[in-house]
Amino acid sequence: MQMVHRPVLVMHGDPGLWEAIGGIRDSRYKVRAVPEWRALSDAIREASPAALVVVDPYLGMPRGAGPAPQLQALLRDFPSITVFIAVPLDAEVRSDLHLLARWGVSQVVTLGYDNTPAALEARFEAELAGPLKAVLEDALPPAISGRARYTILLAAEIAAVGGQAEGLAERLGIGRRALGNLCKALGIPPARELFAWMRILLAASLLDDPGRSIESIAPACGYSADSGLRRVMQNYLGASPRQLRREGALRVAVGKWLEELERYRRGEGQQAEAESGGAGAMAGGSGLREARPAGGS
């Protein structure tokens, strides 16, 4: 995968919010205005796992009628996407917060308070790969050390924007050789294999979005063609994307990932790697290598 801009899809008419978003100077973000709900669904359908959405939950609704039902449909169709609602915390909004939480909204930007460039950038950064990290936080076993947990979650963030092992080493402030030694000491897969798994988990999370077509997921995750995604899923998870969608792709992928993580925690992964000449762990012990995405190293 190549490093990609992080899409920020904004469907909101508040001038102060737009001024704050315009004040974010980080070139990693690519902000796009979206005029209405249907266009927003179309944009999300093609978006990468790193995408963020900022919406007015009352767009198109008369005052006092409550949040737009299109928002509920959006959250149902694209659970892998982080959606921020930007609202003033008046009495009407406060009365709707429980409903919005039930729909799946977890991020609220308070107009007049949170809508400054620094505050928005911090919120955006904190939510990089947020849904996947939340799943991993719940799934990682207690036996995994805090440092191993941090390294895995950081890898998920970096993979979401197309990064690879070099980006992880840079964020940790160490070199590539030291990163290899660190992964071994932590009992986790080597960096290349770790990122292969993070990309698989990201693709699996998109497969669980009812609003996405299977064909749109490969390019959204950085694969040049559907065939590359199919090979990776078959090699690592033993099933096609279509089969995984029927069975619950992320649930299956997380289960296989935890099995692989346990192998490394017990030292079996390192032993297999050494016996194969250090070429990297095989998918589930099958002897099949990962089919690399476009731009992968």
N, C-alpha and C positions, 0 to 999 in steps of 0.2 A: 504493500500500500504506500502511496505517496502522502506526504503531509497535506492536509486539506484545510481550507477555511472552515470555521465553525459557523454554520448558518444560524442567524437569529431572525425568525419570522415574526413580524410585528403587525398585529391587526388592532390598531388603537388610534384614537384621534386626539389624545391629550398633547398639546404643544410642549408642556413641561417634560413629559416623558420622552418625547422625541429629542428635545434639547439635551436631556441627560444621556440618551443613547448615542447621540451625535458627539458627545464629549468623551466617549470611550475611544482612546487612540490606539488600542491594541489592534494591529493589522490582522490578527488571527480571526477576527470576527467579520462576517459578511452579512450586513443587515439588509433585509428585504421587506418592503412594505407590502402587505396583502390586504385587499379591499374588503373581502367578505368571506363568509364561512366556507362556501364551496371551494373558492380559490385556495383557502388555507388548507383544506383537506388534500387538494391536489398537490400543493407544495410539500406537505409533510410526506405524502406517499413516495416522493422521489428523494427525500432528504436523507442525509447520513445519520448514523447513530449519535453524532455529536450535536444534532440540531436542538435549538431552544425555541420555544414559542411564547410570545407575550401577547395577551389578548385582553380586550374589554369584554368581560363575561356578559354584559348587558347589551351588547351591540345588536341593534335591530329590534329591541324590545321596548315597549312603552314603559314609562316610569311606574314602578310599583308592581310590574308583572313578573318580577323575579329574573334569574339568570336565563340566558338563551338555551333552549333545548339542544341547539346545535353543538354547544360546548359539551354537554353530556355525551352526545354521539361521538364527538371527536375523541374524548377521553376513553370511550369504549373501543373505538376502532384503532387507536394508536397508543396503547398503554406504555410503550417503550420510550415515548417522547416526554421530556420535561416541559410542562405547561405552567407558565407564570400568569396569574391574573393580576392586572394593575388596576387598583380601585382606591377611591377615598374611603376611609373607614368611618362612614356615616351610619346612621341607625339602620337604613335599608340594607346596607352591605353586611353589617354585623348580624342581622337576622337571617341572612342567607349563607353564612359561613359554614354552618353544620351541613347544609344541603350540598354545598360545593365540595366539602371534604368527602362526603359520601360518593359524590361523582368521581372523585379521584384527584381533585386539585390539592396540591400540597405546598405550593409556593405562592405567596401573596406579596406583591409590591405595593406598598402604601403610598399613593400619590401625595406629594407634599412632604414626604419623610424619606422614603427609600429611593426616590427617583433623582439621585445624583450620580454623576459618572462613576465615582469611586465605589459607591454602594452597589450600583448595578453590576459593575465589573466583578466585584467580590462575590456577589450572589451568583453570577453566571459561572465563574470559576468553580465555586463550590458544588455546582450541579453538573459538572462535566462527568458524563457516564453515570449520572445519579441513580437511575432505576436499576442498572446492572450492579452497581456497587452496593445498593441496598440488598439485592438478592444475595450477593456474595457475602456480605456482612452476616446475614442470617445463616448462610449455608456452611461457612468455614468452621471446621471443628475447633473446639476449645484447645485442643492440643497444639494448634498452630500458634507460634509465638506472635507477640505484638509486632515485631519488626517484619516478620514474614507476611503478616496480614497487611501491614502498611505497604510493603513492596508489591504485593499482588494487586491491591486496590489502585496504587499509583500506575501500575502497568495497564489496568483497565482504562484509566483516564487517558493515558498516552495513546493506547491503541484506538480509542474512539475517534481521535483526530488523525489517524493514519500513521502515528509514530511507531518506532520499533526500539530495539535494544539500546541504540545510541541515545535516544531520548531519555530512557530510564536511567542510564548511567549518568547523563548530564544532570538530571533532576536530583539524583542521589549524591552528586559531587564526587564521583569516582570514575575510574577508567574502565574500559571493557573487560580487561583481565580481572580487575578487582570485582567487577560485577559477576563474573563467572564464579569466582571464589565465594562471593557473598551468597549467591543462590545455592551453592552446594552446602555452605555452612547453615543456611536457613532450612534446608531440606525441601526446597521447591525446585521445579524444573529449571533447566538453564534458560537464559533470557530468550533465546530464539524460540524454544518450545513454549515458554510461558506466553509469548506474544501470539504464537499460533493459536493457543487455547483462548486467549482473550478475544481474538478476532472471531473465533468460532462462537463464543458466548454472545458476542454482539450480534452476529448474524442470526443466531437462534432467538435472541430477544425480538428481532424484527419479524421473524417467522411467526411469532405469537401475536403480531398485530393483525387483526382481521381486516383492517383497511388497506393493507399492502398486498400487492400481487407478488408471487414468488419471483417472477421475472425482474421486478424492480429492486429486489434485495441485493443481488450480486453487485450491481454498480454502486448502490448506496454504501456497501461495505468495502468498496475498492477492488472488487474482482473484475477482470476484463470481460468475462463471459459467464453465463450460467453454468457452463461445464466446469469451470474452476471451483465454483461454490459446491457443486454436486460432488466433485471428487473429494474435496476437503471433508464434507459432511459424511460421505461414505467411508472414507479412510479413518476418521477419528470417532465417528458416532455409529457407524454401521448401518446407516439409513439415509435415504434420499431426503431432500428438503420437503417434499410433499408428504412423505411418511412422518417426518418429524413434526410437521404442522398438525397432523391428525393426532399425534400422541402427546403433544405439548413439548415443543422444541426446546425451550429453555430448561424445563424440568429434566428432560433427558440429558441435555448437554451438561448441566451442572452436576448431575449424578456421575457422568463419565469423567468429568473434570476432577471431582472429589476422589474417585478411584485412582486417577493418575497422581493426584497430589499425595495420596496415602502411600503409593509406591515410592515416591521420592522421600517422603517423610521417614519411611522404613529403610531407606538406602538402596532399594531395589532398582530405582530409576538410574541412579548414578552407576550402579554396577552394570546395568544393561548398556549404558552409554559408553562406559569404558571398554566393554567387550566388543562393541561395534566400532571402536576406534575413535570415540568421542564425537561421532557424527550427529548426535542428537537422539532423543528417545523416539521410539516407533509408536505409531498410533495404536494404543491399547494392546501393545505386544503383537500386533498383526504383521509387522514387517513392512507396513506401507508408510511411505513418507508423505508429508503434507504436500498438497498441490498449492504452490505459493500464489498469492494474488498478484495482480499486475503491480509492478513496481516494488515487489517484496525483495528482500535481500536474502 
